[in-house]
Amino acid sequence: MGKRWGTRLVACTAIALLSTSAIAVTYVYVSAAEEGDIGMYRLQADGSLQPGPRFKADKLVMPMTVSRDNRWLLAAVRSKPYLAYTYSIHRASGALQLVSTGPLAESFPYISFDRTGRWLFGASYGANLVSVNPIGADGRVGQPLQVIPTGRNAHAIHSDRTNRFVFVPHLGTDQVFQFVFDESTGRLSANTPPVLQLKTGTGPRHFVFSNDNRFVYLLNELTAAVTTLALDAKSGLLTEVSSTSSLPPGTKLQPGAPRLPGDAPRDRSNDIWASDLHLTRDGRFLYTAERTGSTINTLAVDAASGKLTYVASTPTEAQPRGFRVDPSGRFMVVSGEKSDTISSYAIDSASGALKLIGKYPTGKGANWVEIVAFD
C-alpha cells in the first residue's frame, strides 16, 4: 500500500512539474508603437505576468509574427525606412536578440509567416498592396520577391493550414482577395475568381482559420460582426455562411467608416471600431476586440456548421488593438493603445468567461501581442 501510494505521489508530482514547466516557459511580447520597443513578460502558472526587459526596435513598431518553430520573432516598423526587425528568441530566458533588419515594400499593419517559415507576407492598408519577402535560414529578411497592387486598404494576410491558399481582407472595398500560393517559389497568383465580395460597409479586417481548416472567421471593423466563410479544400475559394454581431444586443454604437490619414476631423466617438479576433485552442470560443467601447467580446462556436452565437462582453484596456490567447488556451493577454497597462485574464473552459487576473505596466501605444511557449 505504502509503495503504491509513493509511486502515485511521484507520478502526480511529475505531472504537476511538467504542467508548471509548460507555463513557466511561456513568454508574452507586446510592441509599443510610441516607445519604439517590444516588452517581454513571463506568463506564470496562475496566469499572472512577470514583467521583463524591453527590446529596442524603432518608433511605430506595430505588427509582429512568430515562426512556427518559435526561433524567430519578426516585427514591422511603420515609419520610414520601412523595415522588418528579426529577433532570435532565447528558449531559456525569452530574451530577444536582434539578428538583422530587412527591407519592406511599404508600411504594413499586418505581417505573417507562411507555414514553411521561408516567406514573409505583408499587407499594406495605405498603399493598397501585398508583398512576399524571402526569409533565410538565419532569419534574415531579403528584398521583396513580389509586390502586388490590390484593392483599397489591405488589412491582413494569412496562408491557410495547407499553405496552398492565401487570403487578404480589404476594408475599403469590402472584399477578400483569394490567392493560390506556391511555397516552393514564394509566389502568389490570383485564384478564380480572384475576390469574394461582401456586403457594402462591413469593412473586413482580420481573420482566423478553424482548427480543421473548413471555416474562416472574418472580423468586420466597421460593424464588429464576424462573418463565417466556408473554405473549399480543393479550390481554395470562400463562400459566405453566416454573420453574427460580436457586440451586446442593444448596443448604442453605430456602424463606423474607414479611418484614413488626412481625413477631415469628425466625431467618431460613437463609431464601431473593431480591431482583432482569436480562437481558443479547442476552437469552442471566439473573441473579438472593439476599440470605441474598449471591450473583449465572446462568441460560442458551432464546430459542425461554423456558426457563431454571442455570449458576453468584458470591459478591458482602453482602445484594445491587439490581444492573444496563450497556447494552452487557459489565458488571454490584452493590450490597449491608450492604456499604460496590459491585462491578463483566465478563460473558463466551460463558458468562455473571462476573469481578470491582473494589470501590468507597458509602453505607450501598446499595439500587438504575441505569445510563445516552449515545452
Phi, psi and omega in degrees: 000313180296321181294316180298318179298319178297320179296317179296321180297315179298317181297315180296320178297318180297317179297317180298318180295319178298317179298315179297319180298320182298322178284322187295340179248041174248130185237143179247135179237133182230121177278140179240103189300316184284335177276332183076031180214178181236124178268145178245142178224148175259125179278120182275168183299333180267005179090356175284164182245136174255108182299141179238204181287167175247146186239131188289136169231253174198165181304142183067032167288127186227271187291147176226162174208150183239137178293154184298333179272004178064020178279324189234139166246125178250138179231136179259133176260129186262016171249154182288144354285137184291119185227151169257125178265123177259126176241138168275147182254120180283121187297321186281326186248342185080359183296145177262135176240119180295124180265313182189172168239145181227156186284139172247151185289334185199187172281119185247122171278353183210131173226154177203150172282148162285176188283348175274342184080007183264349186224144178245122175267146174221143177237129183250116180292316185280329183261356175058056181205167170232160181213165175229127174245142173285149176237125181285170178297339178268008178085357182286138180268124180270180178301148179306130177278325186211133175232123187237117173296140181226202176282183183288133169066058172299131192236347177197162179205131180211149165271153177285182186288346175270348182070015181264339186229144181231140183232146182220108175288143178236111185295322187285337181244002180055046181229157168243118177282139185242119182241154166260137185241132176256104185289343179284329181250343182079015186258142175261143172223149183294136172282177180235111000286159184282341182223153168252122180270130178251175182299138180300134175088009179277319178074061180301137189231281181246162181207159176222156177263145172293160183299329181268004177069013181276336185228152170242129177256117189246120179273129177261119187297322190273349179234345185063016173275148174252123179265127174270125179243133175275134180254118177284120187295331182273313186270337184075022181258151182256145176226133181289132179255310184195172178217136184225130176292139176262006178260157181298146174304138179082011179302145182268354177291148182249154176308137184271192178221155179304140179252114186239147175304135178089358177299146174295142180300140173206163182285113179247013188292347180243010181279140167294140185210069182289152188232317191207162176209150178209151176261153168286164183301322181277357177076010185276334183228141178241135181241143175234155175247138177233125192279320184297315179272353180054061181229154164252130188243137186253131175235139174272143185249129170269107187297329183288317185258343185080359183283152185243153177227129178296137180243305187194166173233142183233125176299144183214201182299153182294124179056066183293121180260317182225150173206172182204143171266133184289160185301336178284342183081007185264338188225158176227143176237131185236135175249155177228131183296333181250029182236151175269359183228163166245156183245144173246136181233148168269140179256122176286120187293335182274318186252343185081001182297147179256134176238121182297128176264314181183167176241144188222144185296147178214175180279170182287140180074034180306129198231308190229143181237131170233143178233130184237127180242134176248129178286000000 
